[in-house]
Amino acid sequence: MENEPLCEHLEKIKQIIQPKEYVCEDCIKTGDEWLHLRTCQTCGVTLCCDSSPNTHMTKHYHATQHPVIISAEPGENWLWCYNDEAFVEYNM
């Protein structure tokens, strides 16, 4: 099976923006908890995932249209494009 081509948004990612801290910046402000973290590859903000109560990263996408995130979880090396619902793993 051949690899499918990456979407245009994932193709544009040449360098991974790593999280500055391993906290959801919005949950910290409200004293809430999160399950997993994601880092926006446009602006570098780190927010909680859709399994977390507040789904801050998806809210960030809807507010900004920044399409690509990475998992900010240690040991997870993948990108997700909201626009195209595309997923790809990468090597560090």
matplotlib code that plots the C-alpha trace (Angstrom):
import matplotlib.pyplot as plt

x = [0.0, 1.4, 1.6, -1.0, 0.3, 0.2, -2.4, -1.1, -1.1, 1.1, 3.4, 4.1, 5.5, 9.3, 10.2, 8.2, 7.3, 7.8, 5.8, 7.3, 5.7, 3.7, 0.5, -2.7, -2.3, -6.1, -6.8, -4.1, -6.0, -9.3, -7.8, -9.1, -7.4, -6.6, -5.8, -3.5, -1.8, -1.4, 0.8, -0.3, 2.2, 1.2, 1.5, 3.0, 0.3, -0.1, -3.7, -5.7, -7.1, -10.6, -10.5, -10.1, -13.2, -12.6, -11.3, -9.2, -7.1, -10.2, -11.7, -8.4, -8.6, -12.2, -11.2, -8.0, -8.2, -4.6, -4.8, -2.0, -1.2, 1.2, 0.8, 2.7, 2.8, 6.3, 7.0, 4.2, 5.4, 2.5, 0.8, -2.9, -4.5, -8.0, -8.9, -8.3, -8.6, -5.2, -2.7, 1.0, 3.7, 7.2, 10.7, 12.5]
y = [0.0, 3.4, 6.3, 8.8, 12.4, 14.8, 17.6, 21.1, 22.2, 19.3, 19.7, 23.3, 22.1, 22.1, 22.5, 21.2, 23.8, 22.1, 23.1, 25.7, 24.1, 20.9, 22.7, 23.8, 27.5, 28.1, 25.5, 27.0, 30.4, 28.8, 26.2, 23.3, 20.0, 18.3, 14.9, 15.4, 18.4, 19.6, 22.3, 24.6, 24.6, 28.1, 30.1, 27.6, 27.7, 24.5, 23.6, 20.5, 17.8, 16.7, 14.1, 16.9, 18.6, 22.0, 20.9, 24.1, 23.2, 22.5, 25.8, 27.5, 26.0, 27.3, 30.8, 31.1, 28.6, 27.4, 24.0, 21.8, 20.6, 18.1, 15.9, 17.5, 14.2, 12.8, 9.9, 10.8, 12.1, 13.0, 15.9, 16.4, 18.8, 19.9, 21.3, 18.0, 15.6, 14.2, 12.5, 11.8, 10.5, 12.1, 11.2, 13.3]
z = [0.0, -1.0, 1.5, 0.9, 0.2, 3.2, 3.1, 2.2, 5.9, 7.1, 4.1, 5.3, 8.6, 8.3, 12.0, 15.0, 17.6, 20.9, 24.1, 26.3, 29.4, 29.9, 31.1, 29.4, 29.4, 29.6, 32.3, 34.5, 34.4, 35.6, 37.9, 35.8, 35.0, 31.7, 30.4, 27.4, 25.8, 22.3, 20.8, 18.0, 15.1, 14.1, 17.3, 19.8, 22.4, 24.4, 25.4, 26.4, 24.1, 23.2, 26.0, 28.5, 29.9, 28.4, 24.9, 24.7, 21.7, 19.5, 20.7, 19.8, 16.3, 15.8, 17.1, 15.1, 12.2, 13.0, 11.4, 12.7, 16.2, 17.7, 20.7, 23.5, 25.4, 26.0, 23.6, 21.2, 17.8, 15.7, 13.9, 13.3, 10.8, 11.8, 8.4, 6.5, 9.5, 8.6, 10.9, 10.4, 12.7, 12.6, 13.8, 16.3]

ax = plt.figure().add_subplot(projection="3d")
ax.plot(x, y, z, "-o")
ax.set_aspect("equal")
plt.show()
